[in-house]
């Protein structure tokens, strides 16, 4: 079935959140990459949400409600959580790389 194209914005936004909270702690990104069970995935998302509390949301330019959208997307069909995890890792890594270069996007 795959992820609906409309849902990619939510996944991208959560990837951006993960990149921002990983700025001083890359272990979150590595933990997400190593998740093998959905319970571990939820645990990493819980950690991300706790780190989100300490971010200056305006400065970080993140959309916290994307976490809710992501949760709803996964709860609709939990069999697709690994595909969502993989996309989150790709987007989080991309946003992390962009952020570590001072916002430069090289295409």
LINCORMO-V826249 format. One record per residue. SS is DSSP state (hx for helix, st for strand, lp for the rest). PSI is psi as a letter, one per 40 degrees, with the letter a starting at -180 (* if undefined). NEAR is the number of other ideal C-beta (glycine too) atoms within 8 Angstrom. Layout:
# LINCORMO-V826249
ss->{SS/SS}
psi->{PSI/PSI}
near->{NEAR/NEAR}
This chain:
# LINCORMO-V826249
ss->{lp/lp/lp/lp/hx/hx/hx/hx/hx/hx/hx/hx/hx/hx/hx/hx/hx/hx/hx/hx/hx/lp/lp/lp/lp/lp/hx/hx/hx/hx/hx/hx/hx/hx/lp/lp/lp/hx/hx/hx/hx/hx/hx/hx/hx/hx/hx/hx/hx/hx/hx/hx/lp/lp/lp/lp/hx/hx/hx/hx/lp/lp/lp/lp/hx/hx/hx/hx/hx/hx/hx/hx/hx/hx/hx/hx/lp/hx/hx/hx/hx/hx/hx/hx/hx/hx/hx/hx/hx/hx/hx/hx/hx/hx/hx/hx/hx/hx/hx/hx/lp/lp/lp/lp/lp/lp/lp}
psi->{d/i/h/i/d/d/e/d/d/d/d/d/d/d/d/d/d/d/d/d/e/e/d/e/g/e/d/d/d/d/d/d/d/e/h/d/i/d/d/d/d/d/d/d/d/d/d/d/d/d/d/d/d/e/i/h/d/d/d/e/f/i/g/d/e/d/d/d/d/d/d/d/d/d/d/d/g/e/e/e/d/d/d/d/d/d/d/d/d/d/d/d/d/d/d/d/d/d/d/e/e/f/e/h/h/h/*}
near->{3/5/11/6/5/5/10/10/8/11/15/9/12/14/16/14/15/16/17/12/12/12/8/3/8/7/6/14/14/8/11/14/7/7/10/4/6/7/6/11/12/8/8/12/11/8/10/14/9/7/11/12/6/4/11/5/7/5/6/8/5/12/7/8/6/13/13/7/11/13/9/8/12/11/6/5/6/7/4/11/10/6/9/13/11/8/12/13/12/9/15/15/10/10/13/13/8/11/11/6/8/5/6/6/5/4/2}
